[in-house]
Amino acid sequence: MRMVWGGILLLLVGLLAGCPPVKLAAPVVVPPPISLAEQVARLNSRSAALADLKGHGKVTVTYFDADGSGHTHDADGTLLLHQHPDDAANPVDMLLLGRVVGQDAFEAGMNRTQYWMAVRLDAKHAYVGTVANMANVAAGVMPLRADRLVELLGITPLHNSSQQRLGMLVNEQNGTNEIYLTQVRPDGRSAIERVLVVDRLTGQVTQVRLYNPDGTLLAQAELTKYRPVNAADGGLPAAAPPEFPRHIVIEYPDRHVQRTARVILDLGNMAAVAPLAAKRFAMPDFAEQGLTVVDLDQSEKGDGVPVDHR
């Protein structure tokens, strides 16, 4: 028996001697912390490089109607973004279109003065409002808060102002910087309005959270699968294009009824394009299209009882 075990041992030693050395993966080293000013400068530089974007891919929308019934639609999606950072109140125009079997199914949009969401399937409703009054619209009135969708993409420029303060929490445990945007109220009190989570290893915004004035979560976006944007139509040169997330999951939780509306974007193509014309972001005449129009500015003090103007 000793001779058998000795032979096996010699055989193993011989086999191991012929194996190449095992290469251990180098440990991941998270870059040292940077200042708030430097982090904001990096994010704003990326924002400026993504001034005009056009993307295509799959969009999945889950929302709830006035009766509480859930609806989910998978559509061919188009996303248009145009930035004008000179307008601090609304620095980005946005249009998200969804088509099913070649037919317009839904859209969500925003320009300098208006925002809207229209559903051409199921209930055939359009929810419209003005940017100046959107802070007074109560949660739950609109199936999906189109007025806040742009902020969840993590590309709007960040600035300190008399109404907004920026702060940063360095999280050494998970290697992130958390940028806090605090809104200063007329009475002098402040509340966190938005949080951006930046991965210090990649510099990418991986999560954005929006909060209601009472501190509860309004919406949250997870941004993954970053890839460089393409250059098209006179857009950015291909030398060092910035990156944009191709998989975006946005959730709008309703804490009152324990349900969550959701938008999932899977963008196969994202291109930096020449400046998009303002007319691309003009709100359609939904009443003329046969939709029931809900004017959010006419709701009773934002209590969720909209007026039908059809």
Beta strands, then each sheet from edge to edge (+ up, - down):
strand 1: 52-64
strand 2: 70-83
strand 3: 92-100
strand 4: 103-110
strand 5: 114-119
strand 6: 125-130
strand 7: 164-171
strand 8: 176-184
strand 9: 190-199
strand 10: 205-211
strand 11: 217-228
strand 12: 230-231
strand 13: 243-254
strand 14: 259-272
strand 15: 292-295
strand 16: 307-308
sheet 1: 7+ 8- 9+ 10- 11+ 13- 14+ 1- 2+ 3- 4+ 5- 6+ 15+ 16-
sheet 2: 7+ 8- 9+ 10- 11+ 13- 14+ 12+
end
